[in-house]
Amino acid sequence: MDSQSVRPLLDDICAAMEQREDRGRVADYIPELAGIDPDQFGISICLADGQQLSAGDATTGFSVQSVSKVFTLAIALGRYGSRFWDRVGREPSTLVFNSVQELETRDGIPPNPFVNSGAIVTTDSLLVGATPKETLAEIIQFVRQAASDDDIYMDPEVAASENASGHRNRSLAHFLRACGNLRHDCDLTLGTYFHHCALEMTCEQLARTGRFLAGLHPSGHLIQPGHIRSINALMMTCGHYNGSGEFAYRVGIPGKSGVGGGILAIVPRRASIAVWSPGLDQFGNSLRGTAALAKLTHLLRLSVFSVS
Ligand code: GLN
């Protein structure tokens, strides 16, 4: 896979996505995200030779939301190693990403770090020995280093908007706390969680941030290779919530979605890919983003399940 073979495909994919009538529904449970134009589509890919190729709205910023859970997991694994898994499982979920029922049936141990309950526990683990401000600074520092870009911020208005309407997440935090699986005050942990979900990035920045998961960061491994393997496995099996089977079937590489419409997808050793289109499918995953990745992995035979 080199830039000459990829370049025309990106333009073709962009044109195909423009023609698609069905664009899905923009997430409206976070009021600040409800007014986003669903017609936007961007894609960017970082290749093993250091080149980056983009098409469409790849330099427009968007709210990465749950894609940020990959970065908090990376930091938490670095800090706790395998002890992290005492508090969070590694199994796909069967219900919606903010399900209280799923947490309740597991006695307060979230199924995996990518559903909301699991990500709230991850954030809680990062708050040990640090203030929310210090924790958010650590997350932003990690992301900027991964992206080789200091121009990355969290949008306080998106965080405030989610805080004002985040009753589901509040109920998850309180349930976790009742089960003894949340060390910090619910509001303190949620405030930190809402802020890291409110990271704003362009497709170009997100694709560069993902290089460390493909083993392609220019300064070598940012985290232990064993942790990279763990994260990619989790992205493959749980990165799209109860739509993860569908994503593996159609796209066939590790990916993590967010309700802002972004997806970070990884081809280990070969590429880091970011796509963005705000309209979501019934699982809360980007509709056109998934379709674009399915087309790309099909054309370049990138699915890990492909034999030809
Ligand atoms: N901040 C969002 C929430 O907690 C993240 C969910 C998502 O992107 N799937 O609901």
Residues whose N, C-alpha, C, O or C-beta is under 5 A from the ligand:
A	BS01	LIG	Q65 S66 F97 N116 C197 S257 G258 V259
